Amino acid sequence: GITSLAPVVGGDQTVRTASGAQVRYANFDYAASSPALTEVAEVFTQALGQYASVHRGAGQFSQITTARYEQARETVRRFLGGRADDTVVFTRNTTDAINLAAHVLPADGDVVVLDIEHHANLLPWQRTGRARVVVAQPTFAQTVEALDAELARKPAALLAVTAASNVTGEVLPIRTLTALAHRHGARILIDAAQLVSHRPISLAGYGVDYLVFSGHKVYAPFGAGVLIGRKDWLDDAPPYLVGGGAAAHVDLSDGADWHTGPARHEAGSPNVLGAVAIAAATEAIRGIGFELIGYHERDLLTRLDEGLAELDGVTPLQIFDDLHDRVGIAGFSVDGRPAREVAEYLSDHHGIGVRDGKFCAHPLLTRLGHPDGAVRVSFGLGSSSEDVDRLLAALAEFLG
Ligand code: PMP
């Protein structure tokens, strides 16, 4: 059997099924929000215990809190292989981070995106009125050609693309996309919401300009996310929010001098505990190591894929024919059965939590022929082969 790689908070809890049985809850929705690692919860509780104002207090707990917050930036930057002068802004989540990126996009610059994106990496760009959407092709190689043609047709300031699909788990070759963007004089922003807890990345090593992710998808709690990247656009744009913290000097002459650096876009009291938890999560992930994480994930994925392939009427979702790396996500449909019915059956009768719907990627689901949605199974550090076997047995039972 394949055991879990790290303990998660609430990992052993039971739920009651329709027949009244108590079964251990099997969480197959890590891609939406991963449970907190117990290690992260411990750091969180410790920070909560010495909790005081950030940045402006002179007291010792205030100094500790401020140091923890600023240290969190540095920990995250190192984890992502950021350049020494990259800015790390703490946001609410990935969505917020991309809205911030859209806010600082130079006013004369277009952004090119693919149609496979989560809405978070589509709608903020569309709202600028300068988004150009390229339809992904059946192979990644053809998709690169389509992007190449679009960037050659007309310059763009930015290519904004997901690092791993939240629908299929397919990992996109970031180096190739980065080289492509740079060849056309564009920058690249990576939506790494589905990548950061699964695969190593180095901003400096890959040349990636901006990267965004959410704490709640990397084993930290809800409420905090990150935008990391080049400081010039961030410092040149007006503050994302205005208020205390963003202003260096204020008088009543209808204006203010704004800070540069992360403070410029972090007006108001920040989510210190969320930032501390994200840093703790990155440390925990680093401690486990991406080699082990990769093995664990691939072993479980193989077991899951092989099991699903044996079930009649289960069709996997896939975007590209020529990509072979996938994080722990399997999207599929079941012939003639609404996704919701599948998900409800698994939950009600087996205490198994999966996701059904269109995963905030309506254009992709529609193009792949699933306008009414599909089922998504996703797992992570707390998952085991026992979970996978239970899921497969439950699906077999559902299919009769
Ligand atoms: N991008 C991707 C690829 C995602 O999977 C998600 C979350 N499903 C988001 C963006 C949005 O993340 P959040 O809801 O934390 O803002």
Residues whose N, C-alpha, C, O or C-beta is under 5 A from the ligand:
A	BS01	PMP	A31 N93 T94 T95 D96 H118 A120 T162 A164 N166 D191 A193 Q194 S214
